[in-house]
């Protein structure tokens, strides 16, 4: 059962990998223009957007840890 499901998930992922890779045409065009400050801005924006999900997940795990620690006592 799980092997079949994992195979289907892998097949779907491999089937859609090319369309997923090609979704950022505008970012690629901006970076390829050769403007270093624009490329740094794009990289900083990506980093900025990437940080918040990690902060939210870390906060969630911390709250769960504190709740379980309090429940044991």
Secondary structure as the mmCIF struct_conf table of DSSP 4:
data_model
#
loop_
_struct_conf.conf_type_id
_struct_conf.id
_struct_conf.beg_label_comp_id
_struct_conf.beg_label_asym_id
_struct_conf.beg_label_seq_id
_struct_conf.end_label_comp_id
_struct_conf.end_label_asym_id
_struct_conf.end_label_seq_id
HELX_RH_AL_P HELX_RH_AL_P1 UNK A 2 UNK A 21
TURN_TY1_P TURN_TY1_P1 UNK A 22 UNK A 23
HELX_RH_AL_P HELX_RH_AL_P2 UNK A 25 UNK A 32
TURN_TY1_P TURN_TY1_P2 UNK A 33 UNK A 33
HELX_RH_AL_P HELX_RH_AL_P3 UNK A 36 UNK A 72
#
